[in-house]
Amino acid sequence: MFEANGTTLYNPSAVHSTRLTALVKDLDDRDQLIQNGMMVDGSHFHIHQCHPPLWWGRVVAKEKDSTPKEGPQTGIALTRVSLDNVEILDLYVLILFTLPTTSAFAVNRLQAFKKMMESSVDRS
């Protein structure tokens, strides 16, 4: 979990906050996002689903001869969380997952987490 300015709220990985800020730079430009993808922890992710405030895609590790390497595929999903009446602006939640977790399962869980976070904030 991080803010668009790079402030990290929760990060169990070694991804630096400046890299997190770069992730969200092109989110509102669908063409740029699909063209550039996302770089996370040394892996280039191809984003193939853009449904703001939710984006997701996959990467397949490549060998030098450009053939897929044996092993699990890794997926990425990112969502923007809308929180009212709090001092957090542009909160994002990023998850990485590998097979046997499918995009359908991971994205569904991320959406549920987003809704839970948004509903838990007092909107008065």
N, C-alpha and C positions, 0 to 999 in steps of 0.2 A: 504494500500500500504506500502510495506516495502522492505528493502534490505536484502540479505542473511545474512549479518553480524548483523542483528537485528535493524538497524537504521529504525525507523518508519517515514514514510513520511505523512501518513494519517491513523488515527485509531479512528473511532467513538466508539469503544468498550473498554472494560477494559482488553483486552488481552495484557499481558506483552511482551516486545520485545524478551526476552529469549525464550518464548514459540513459538514465530513466527520463530525464528531461528531454533528451533527443528523441526518445521513443514517441512522445506525444506531439512533436513538432508538426508533423504532416497529417495528423488524424482527421482534420476537417477537409483535407484535399484528397478525395478518394483516388484520383488518378495518380498523384504523387505517391501515395501510400502503396498502391498496388505495384507501381513501377519500382519503388525503392525497397519495399518490405521493411522489416525491423531487424536490427542487430541487438541480440541479447546474449551476454556471456560468451562471446566469440562465435555465435551461430547466427546465420542469416535466415530469417523466417520469411517465407512468402505468405503474404496476407491474401487470402482468397475469399473472405467474407467481411464485408463492411456494412454493418447495420448500426450506425451510431445510436446509442452510446456503447456499442459492442463491436469488437473486431476480433477475428481469429484467423489462424492459418497453421501451416506445418513446415517443417524442414526435414529433409532426408540427408543424413551424412553422406558425403561423396568421397570416393576414392580419387586418386590422381587421374584415372582414366574416365572420370565422370559417370561411372556406373554406380548405382546405389550400393552402399556397403550393407552387409548383413547386420541386422540388429534393429533395435526399436526406433520407430520414428518419434520425433518430438513435436509436440504441438504448443501453441501459444494462444492465449486469450487475454484480452484486455477490455476493461469496462470503465466508463466514467460514472462516478457516483454523484448524484445531486443531493446535496445536504443544505437545508435552509436553517437559518438561525444559529449557525456555528461559524467559527473563524477559520474554517478550512475552505480554501478555494480550489476548485478543479481537482478533486480527489480521484485517483485512479487505483484500480486493483488489477494486478498482472499475475497470471498463473502460467506455469509451464507444466506440461504433462507428457508422459510417454505411453505408448501402447503397453498394456491392453486397454488403458483409458482412451476412450474415443472422444472426438470433438463434441459429439452430441451430448455425452455425459458431462464432460468438463464445462462446456458452455452453459448447460442447464444449471449446474451447481453454482457457477459464477453469477448467473442471473438471479438465482434464489438468494445468494449472499448479498448482492446489490440491493434487492428489494427489502431484505431484512434490515440492512444498514439504513436505508432511506426511511423505513417505517419506524425505526427505533428512535429517531431524532424527533424531539418535541417540535411540532409545527405551529405552535401557538404564538 
